[in-house]
Amino acid sequence: MIEKQDAKKVVEVIGNNLIGVSHDAKNFQKLPDSFWGYFARGHDTKGAFGIILTYSENNQDVDNLIKMYEEWVEKNKNPKSDEVI
């Protein structure tokens, strides 16, 4: 279970990172019009975390990405602790 302070830090890092990206229009110049994604990685006091932000004009792209990630998590879950390895 993630502690309150760790959860706060995770959200703070993600928010600050996305704000930084949004301040520079050059970050969006080469993105395709129909589909793009953004990945950030960080850590709290107990471990690492990542965020994937995806945009698509086709709903199925996003649904497929989420399904693919859920399948990966299920396949890589440690059966003893429900922790992803």
ROSE-4610 file (N, C-alpha, C; in Angstrom, 1 decimal, always signed):
// ROSE-4610
residu = [M/M/M/I/I/I/E/E/E/K/K/K/Q/Q/Q/D/D/D/A/A/A/K/K/K/K/K/K/V/V/V/V/V/V/E/E/E/V/V/V/I/I/I/G/G/G/N/N/N/N/N/N/L/L/L/I/I/I/G/G/G/V/V/V/S/S/S/H/H/H/D/D/D/A/A/A/K/K/K/N/N/N/F/F/F/Q/Q/Q/K/K/K/L/L/L/P/P/P/D/D/D/S/S/S/F/F/F/W/W/W/G/G/G/Y/Y/Y/F/F/F/A/A/A/R/R/R/G/G/G/H/H/H/D/D/D/T/T/T/K/K/K/G/G/G/A/A/A/F/F/F/G/G/G/I/I/I/I/I/I/L/L/L/T/T/T/Y/Y/Y/S/S/S/E/E/E/N/N/N/N/N/N/Q/Q/Q/D/D/D/V/V/V/D/D/D/N/N/N/L/L/L/I/I/I/K/K/K/M/M/M/Y/Y/Y/E/E/E/E/E/E/W/W/W/V/V/V/E/E/E/K/K/K/N/N/N/K/K/K/N/N/N/P/P/P/K/K/K/S/S/S/D/D/D/E/E/E/V/V/V/I/I/I]
num = [1/1/1/2/2/2/3/3/3/4/4/4/5/5/5/6/6/6/7/7/7/8/8/8/9/9/9/10/10/10/11/11/11/12/12/12/13/13/13/14/14/14/15/15/15/16/16/16/17/17/17/18/18/18/19/19/19/20/20/20/21/21/21/22/22/22/23/23/23/24/24/24/25/25/25/26/26/26/27/27/27/28/28/28/29/29/29/30/30/30/31/31/31/32/32/32/33/33/33/34/34/34/35/35/35/36/36/36/37/37/37/38/38/38/39/39/39/40/40/40/41/41/41/42/42/42/43/43/43/44/44/44/45/45/45/46/46/46/47/47/47/48/48/48/49/49/49/50/50/50/51/51/51/52/52/52/53/53/53/54/54/54/55/55/55/56/56/56/57/57/57/58/58/58/59/59/59/60/60/60/61/61/61/62/62/62/63/63/63/64/64/64/65/65/65/66/66/66/67/67/67/68/68/68/69/69/69/70/70/70/71/71/71/72/72/72/73/73/73/74/74/74/75/75/75/76/76/76/77/77/77/78/78/78/79/79/79/80/80/80/81/81/81/82/82/82/83/83/83/84/84/84/85/85/85]
x = [+0.8/+0.0/+0.9/+0.6/+1.4/+1.0/+2.0/+1.7/+1.2/+0.5/-0.1/+1.0/+2.1/+3.2/+3.8/+3.9/+4.4/+3.5/+2.2/+1.2/+1.2/+1.3/+1.4/+2.6/+3.7/+5.0/+4.8/+4.2/+4.0/+3.2/+2.1/+1.2/+1.9/+2.6/+3.4/+4.4/+5.2/+6.2/+5.6/+4.5/+3.8/+3.3/+2.6/+2.0/+3.0/+4.1/+5.1/+5.8/+6.0/+6.6/+5.7/+4.4/+3.5/+3.4/+3.4/+3.3/+4.6/+5.7/+7.0/+6.9/+6.4/+6.2/+5.3/+4.2/+3.1/+3.6/+4.6/+5.1/+5.9/+6.3/+7.2/+6.5/+6.0/+5.2/+6.1/+7.4/+8.3/+8.1/+7.6/+7.4/+6.3/+5.5/+4.3/+4.4/+5.5/+5.6/+5.7/+6.4/+6.6/+5.7/+4.7/+3.8/+2.8/+2.5/+1.5/+0.1/-0.7/-2.0/-3.0/-2.8/-3.9/-3.6/-2.3/-1.9/-0.6/-0.5/+0.8/+0.7/+1.9/+1.9/+3.1/+3.0/+4.0/+4.3/+5.6/+5.9/+6.8/+6.5/+7.4/+7.7/+8.9/+9.2/+9.8/+9.5/+10.0/+10.1/+10.2/+10.3/+9.8/+9.3/+8.9/+9.9/+9.6/+10.6/+10.6/+9.6/+9.6/+9.9/+9.7/+9.9/+9.8/+9.6/+9.5/+8.1/+7.8/+6.5/+6.6/+5.7/+5.7/+4.3/+4.2/+2.9/+3.0/+1.9/+1.8/+0.5/+0.7/-0.4/-0.5/-1.7/-1.9/-3.0/-2.8/-3.9/-4.1/-5.3/-5.6/-7.0/-7.1/-8.4/-9.3/-8.6/-9.3/-9.4/-10.6/-10.7/-10.1/-10.2/-9.7/-8.1/-7.4/-5.9/-5.7/-6.4/-6.2/-6.7/-7.9/-8.4/-7.4/-6.8/-5.9/-4.6/-4.1/-3.0/-3.2/-4.4/-4.7/-4.9/-5.5/-5.6/-4.3/-3.4/-2.1/-1.3/-1.4/-0.8/-1.4/-2.7/-3.3/-2.9/-2.8/-2.3/-0.8/+0.0/+1.4/+1.5/+0.7/+0.7/+0.2/-0.8/-1.3/-0.2/+0.4/+1.5/+2.7/+3.0/+4.2/+4.0/+2.8/+2.5/+3.1/+3.7/+4.3/+3.1/+2.9/+1.7/+1.8/+2.9/+3.0/+2.6/+2.8/+2.6/+1.7/+1.2/+0.5/+1.3/+2.6/+3.5/+4.0/+4.0/+4.5/+6.0/+6.5/+8.0/+8.6]
y = [-1.2/+0.0/+1.2/+2.2/+3.4/+4.4/+4.9/+5.8/+7.2/+8.0/+9.2/+10.2/+10.3/+11.2/+10.7/+9.4/+8.9/+9.2/+9.0/+9.2/+10.7/+11.6/+13.0/+13.3/+12.7/+13.0/+12.5/+11.3/+10.8/+11.7/+12.2/+13.1/+14.4/+14.9/+16.2/+16.1/+15.0/+14.8/+14.7/+13.9/+13.8/+15.1/+15.8/+17.1/+18.1/+18.2/+19.2/+18.8/+17.5/+17.1/+17.5/+17.2/+17.5/+19.0/+19.8/+21.3/+21.7/+21.2/+21.6/+21.3/+20.1/+19.7/+20.7/+21.0/+21.9/+23.3/+23.8/+25.1/+25.4/+24.3/+24.4/+23.8/+24.7/+24.2/+23.3/+23.4/+22.5/+21.0/+20.8/+19.4/+18.7/+19.5/+19.0/+19.2/+19.8/+20.1/+18.8/+17.8/+16.6/+15.5/+15.7/+14.6/+14.4/+13.1/+12.9/+13.4/+13.8/+14.4/+13.4/+12.1/+11.2/+10.3/+10.2/+9.3/+9.7/+9.9/+10.1/+9.7/+9.5/+9.1/+9.9/+9.8/+10.5/+9.5/+9.3/+8.4/+9.2/+9.1/+9.7/+8.6/+8.6/+7.7/+8.4/+8.0/+8.6/+7.6/+8.1/+7.2/+7.9/+7.2/+7.7/+7.1/+7.1/+6.6/+5.0/+4.4/+2.9/+2.2/+2.9/+2.3/+3.2/+2.6/+3.4/+3.5/+4.5/+4.5/+5.1/+4.9/+5.4/+5.8/+6.7/+7.2/+7.2/+6.7/+6.7/+7.6/+8.6/+9.5/+9.3/+8.9/+8.6/+9.4/+9.9/+10.5/+9.8/+9.6/+9.1/+9.5/+9.8/+10.1/+8.8/+7.7/+6.4/+5.8/+5.7/+5.2/+3.8/+3.0/+1.6/+1.6/+2.6/+2.6/+2.7/+3.5/+3.7/+2.4/+1.9/+0.7/-0.5/-0.6/-1.7/-1.5/-0.3/-0.1/-0.4/-0.1/-0.4/-1.9/-2.6/-4.0/-4.7/-4.2/-4.8/-4.6/-3.5/-3.3/-4.2/-4.3/-5.1/-6.6/-7.1/-8.4/-8.6/-7.6/-7.6/-7.7/-6.9/-6.9/-8.3/-8.8/-10.1/-11.2/-11.1/-12.1/-12.0/-10.8/-10.5/-10.3/-10.6/-10.4/-11.6/-11.2/-12.2/-12.8/-14.1/-14.8/-14.7/-14.5/-14.5/-13.2/-12.1/-10.8/-9.9/-10.3/-9.4/-8.2/-8.3/-7.3/-7.6/-6.6/-6.8/-6.9/-7.9/-8.1/-7.7]
z = [+0.0/+0.0/+0.0/-0.9/-0.9/+0.2/+0.8/+1.9/+1.4/+2.2/+1.8/+1.2/+1.9/+1.5/+0.2/+0.0/-1.3/-2.4/-2.2/-3.2/-3.6/-2.6/-2.9/-3.7/-3.4/-4.2/-5.6/-5.8/-7.1/-8.0/-7.5/-8.2/-8.4/-7.5/-7.6/-8.7/-8.8/-9.8/-11.2/-11.3/-12.6/-13.1/-12.2/-12.5/-12.9/-12.2/-12.5/-13.9/-14.1/-15.4/-16.5/-16.4/-17.5/-17.7/-16.6/-16.8/-17.5/-17.2/-17.9/-19.4/-19.7/-21.1/-21.8/-21.2/-21.8/-22.1/-21.4/-21.5/-22.8/-23.5/-24.6/-25.8/-26.8/-27.9/-28.8/-28.7/-29.5/-29.2/-28.0/-27.5/-28.3/-29.0/-29.7/-31.2/-31.7/-33.1/-34.0/-33.6/-34.4/-34.1/-33.2/-32.9/-34.1/-34.3/-35.4/-34.9/-35.9/-35.6/-35.0/-35.3/-34.9/-33.7/-33.4/-32.3/-31.7/-30.4/-29.7/-28.3/-27.7/-26.3/-25.6/-24.3/-23.4/-22.3/-21.9/-20.8/-19.9/-18.6/-17.6/-16.5/-15.9/-14.9/-13.7/-12.5/-11.3/-10.2/-9.0/-7.8/-6.6/-5.6/-4.3/-3.3/-2.0/-1.1/-1.0/-1.7/-1.6/-2.9/-4.1/-5.3/-6.5/-7.7/-8.9/-9.4/-10.2/-10.8/-12.2/-13.0/-14.4/-14.8/-15.7/-16.2/-17.8/-18.4/-19.8/-20.1/-20.9/-21.3/-22.8/-23.3/-24.7/-25.3/-26.5/-27.2/-28.6/-28.9/-30.3/-30.7/-32.0/-32.6/-32.7/-32.6/-32.7/-31.3/-30.7/-29.3/-29.2/-30.2/-30.2/-29.9/-30.4/-30.1/-28.6/-27.9/-26.4/-25.7/-26.1/-25.5/-25.7/-26.9/-27.1/-26.3/-26.1/-25.3/-23.8/-23.3/-21.9/-21.8/-22.7/-22.7/-22.7/-23.6/-23.7/-22.4/-21.7/-20.4/-19.4/-19.3/-18.3/-18.5/-19.7/-20.0/-19.5/-19.7/-19.3/-17.8/-17.1/-15.6/-15.1/-15.7/-15.2/-15.4/-16.6/-16.9/-16.0/-15.5/-14.8/-13.3/-12.8/-11.4/-10.6/-9.5/-8.5/-7.8/-7.9/-7.3/-5.8/-5.2/-3.7/-3.1/-3.9/-3.2/-4.1/-5.2/-6.1/-6.6/-6.4/-6.9/-8.3/-9.2/-10.5/-10.5/-11.2/-11.2/-12.5]
